[in-house]
Amino acid sequence: MNKTTTGTVISAAKQWWLKINTKPIRMHALDGAVFPYIIKVKYTVNGREYTKGKWIGAGKPVPSAGSAVTVLYCESKPSKARVL
């Protein structure tokens, strides 16, 4: 990964099927529960658009849809990328 570009978050979806409990004792089913997110990022390299997904762990800050993020990509194969 040797090139950098700016991407735009096009969606942020909460993964309801994977609940992480943060409290040892709960009063109801979602008491103290946090959920991970999957975001989709759209970025452009040499006039061509690419889409990349990223898993955001439970409890970590999640960028909102429409916000800008940094994308590292391989110069020889721009579809191979990493979202920061």
Buried (B, 14 or more C-beta within 10 A) or exposed (E): EEEEBEBBBEBBBBBEEEBEBEEEEEEEEEEBBBBBBBBBBBBBBEEEEBEBEBEBEBEEEBBEEEEEBEBBBBEEEBEEBEBE
